[in-house]
Amino acid sequence: MQGLLVEKYRPQTIDDCILPIALKSTFKDIVKTGECQNLLLTGGAGCGKTSVARALCNELGADSILINCSEDGNIDTLRTKIRTFASTVSLSGNKKVVILDEFDYSNAQSIQPALRGAIEEFANNCRFIITCNYKNRIISPIHSRCTNIEFSIPSEERPTLAGEFMERVRYILDTEKIPYEDAVLAQLITKYFPDFRRVRNELQRYSVAGIIDVGILSQVGQVQVKELASAMKSKNFTEARKWVVSNLDNSQTELFRKIYDGLHDHVHPSSIPQAILILADYQYKSAFVADQEINLTACIVELMMECEFK
């Protein structure tokens, strides 16, 4: 199998995107007008925001640049990239679009106000499509300068969309000549729906064995502590937070237990007692807190700051 499935089979048009009826109609109307306004696309991870942004640019014939704000969120870098791209006129006469992916990871005190200025400065030459998982983490001046579109799935359309994605997954596996069992695909999609990106990533991971069958079910959703330990050792908060978000579909009990079991492999012996006390404290709190993501992230941050890693 050549290349990442997520990129290799990324939709190229709005029609290719798996979306609720009303949402797809909204984006097709934008394509018909031939003009892209500034957009703020909000919704859970893997639901198709970035794919839609790219598909829109493709169909509008726009020159575009994509900046992942969770990986490239330095304010000077962002300013330079945006200014270099947006301040020049396209030689082909095409429209210009800056796609700011995962913008809710950007600093609300520095980067987001700077973008507000950029939207106004380059209004005659460039449009901005912003994606985020949590719209409440985007400052109101950005909201007011964009058309807000939420990626939500009406309950009555969930079975249909899951069925469409099942067909898409079958097509990918058939094309890649990877044998599979329908029952296993159904379980995988049911577990992660509507995170289509996660399903494709999981298929990429399991397809190494050459077949998608019942043998993978014991691994589905398996917590990978090694990735977390690497992020904590390098004090990379962004990667640690991504790990938390991607593993929230597992039970809190399982998550804390997996981290505990991995202490001896990844934490210096002198730090293990402190690590155990931190884990015990936050596992106890997990029974009472309103937001499990914040609680687990706080636990990870304390481990990161207080423990020495191998």
Secondary structure, 3 states (H helix, E strand, C coil): CCCCHHHHCCCCCCCCCCCCHHHHHHHHHHHHHCCCCCEEEECCCCCCHHHHHHHHHHHHCCEEEEEECCCCCCHHHHHHHHHHHHCCCCCCCCCEEEEEECHHHCCCCCHHHHHHHHHHHCCCCEEEEEEECCHHHCCHHHHHCCEEEECCCCHHHHHHHHHHHHHHHHHHHHHCCCCECHHHHHHHHHHHCCCHHHHHHHHHHHHHHCCECHHHCCCCCCCCHHHHHHHHHCCCHHHHHHHHHHCCCCCHHHHHHHHHHCHHHHECHHHHHHHHHHHHHHHHHCCCCCCHHHHHHHHHHHHHHHCCEC
